[in-house]
Amino acid sequence: MVDSIGPRPLDRKVGGVTRVGTVSAPPTVTKQPQAVQAPTVAARLSASAPVDIARVEKIKQAIAKGDYPLSPTTIADALVAARYEWMSHDEA
């Protein structure tokens, strides 16, 4: 006689099943007091924006006098470029 092609039924015997008692509650988590850490370089740098106050003041004065060249096209290009840069980091 010829065996059929394809999967053959397996003779698996299942052993007895033992019931587990009630599940105990998970251990409680106690909050540890946080250690006081010295501020890191990143924490100090993120506390304030990296702005050159003196340069900003010079630019403000130049704009007020009319000596600072403002180009709407250049500003628009920079804003569009910043938006595309920002979009490139978004998750899809």
C-alpha positions, 0 to 999 in steps of 0.5 A: 500500500502507498502512503498518501502525500501530505501531512499525516495525523500525529498521535499525540497524547495529552497529559493530565491538566493540573489547575493552579490555585488563585493568582496572588496579587503582584508585589506593590511598588514602593516609590524610592526617594529621588537622589538629588543630582548635580545639573548636567551640561544638557540640563543647564543648556536646555534651561535657556535658549542659546541666544546672543543678547548683544547681537539681537540688540544690534539687529533690533537697533539696525532695524529701527534705523532702517539699516538692516536689509530685510528681504521678504523672499529670503525670510519666506525661503527660510521659513519654508526650509524650516517647515520641511526640516520639521516635517522630515522628523515627523512620524508617518 
